[in-house]
Amino acid sequence: MKIAIIGAGNMGSAITRGLARSKQVQPEDITVSNPSQGKLDALQADIPDLTTTPSNIKAAGDADIIILAVKPWVLDDVLMELPWRDGQMLASVVAGRSIHSIVSILSVKYERTQMPDLTYFRIVPNTAAAIGQSMTLISSMAANPKQQQLMLDLLNPLGPTMLVPEDKLPAATALASCGTAYAMRYIQAATQAGIELGLTPQDALQMVTQCVMGAAALLQDNPDTHPATEIEKVCTPGGYTIRGINELEHAGFASAIIRAIKASV
Ligand SMILES: NC(=O)c1ccc[n+]([C@@H]2O[C@H](COP(=O)([O-])OP(=O)(O)OC[C@H]3O[C@@H](n4cnc5c(N)ncnc54)[C@H](OP(=O)(O)O)[C@@H]3O)[C@@H](O)[C@H]2O)c1
């Protein structure tokens, strides 16, 4: 199975590194294209068996799967430039561009009767893909269950993967991709509080990040539990934690999170 990755920026590089770790695909079967050489050299230094090229057309060559990891304003040009052929899987990482809009561009390029028979995917990783901890969302069009499973397995080295109907993708993206920024903002604010209370920035950050990872792991490792159950465990009646929880309520913390996520859709 040959894979082309078009664009070697943050996402293209993270996906390349993830795929190179995968058992499903050999590094020599991956080709990455990017206009500037520096990013390709950095990838090649980490993954010597990788093929890199400044030519998108060369990268796409005999690829079975073509992953588009370019900015939205570059997507149309790349779609028009690449020589698509029957049986290929087109997987776009481009945020906010629907499969329908991709098909529309391709139908401008090809006469209706010449339109190649492609399988379409949208992939929404988050920045933790670089360390194999992304929550990666996948939507598809014209993909059979085997092809969907292939994409789920292929992207698994980036972190857990989940199939999501495309109409739910904006909501899922707000949670799983924009959510990284909201989690970071909590970590930043809690660390600031720790510093004001006399902790060093390094110690405060370590405490907060481990605390957040532990809280998430409590939920992930035990599907029978729930945030409310875990909060109750920590809140001794008349104790310190319930005071803090109630302060969060007075400040509209839960409401602010709900509004932030809805604003991101
Ligand atoms: N970053 C995220 O957290 C995230 C999450 C989900 C989805 N996305 C989506 O992923 C896509 C890529 O984002 P990113 O953060 O990886 O952006 P990025 O770091 O700017 O990467 C884009 C890459 O595309 C290259 N490029 C420009 N024109 C090209 C062309 N004609 N052919 C091939 N490559 C070309 C750029 O090369 P040069 O710099 O050398 O010009 C750059 O390396 C975006 O559409 C974004 O919506 C990003």
The ligand as an ORCA input file, in Angstrom:
! r2SCAN-3c Opt
* xyz 0 1
  N      -2.549     22.284     13.060
  C      -3.627     21.672     13.557
  O      -3.808     21.473     14.769
  C      -4.674     21.148     12.631
  C      -5.674     20.319     13.146
  C      -6.631     19.791     12.277
  C      -6.574     20.127     10.922
  N      -5.605     20.962     10.455
  C      -5.594     21.281      9.032
  O      -4.404     20.745      8.481
  C      -4.009     21.528      7.360
  C      -2.532     21.799      7.487
  O      -2.321     22.544      8.680
  P      -0.864     22.687      9.265
  O      -0.996     23.215     10.632
  O      -0.086     21.413      9.033
  O      -0.297     23.830      8.280
  P       1.212     24.138      7.892
  O       2.122     23.759      9.019
  O       1.269     25.502      7.352
  O       1.489     23.100      6.705
  C       1.038     23.276      5.402
  C       2.145     22.795      4.483
  O       1.675     22.828      3.155
  C       2.778     23.185      2.346
  N       2.317     23.659      1.053
  C       2.016     24.924      0.648
  N       1.627     24.918     -0.634
  C       1.683     23.621     -1.065
  C       1.417     22.972     -2.290
  N       0.977     23.635     -3.368
  N       1.608     21.653     -2.360
  C       2.041     20.934     -1.302
  N       2.308     21.495     -0.102
  C       2.127     22.826      0.005
  C       3.489     24.244      3.140
  O       4.823     24.319      2.688
  P       5.756     25.613      2.903
  O       5.581     26.075      4.310
  O       7.085     25.078      2.599
  O       5.255     26.635      1.929
  C       3.392     23.671      4.550
  O       4.511     22.880      4.870
  C      -4.843     22.798      7.372
  O      -5.744     22.784      6.296
  C      -5.588     22.760      8.694
  O      -6.895     23.225      8.515
  C      -4.646     21.452     11.267
*
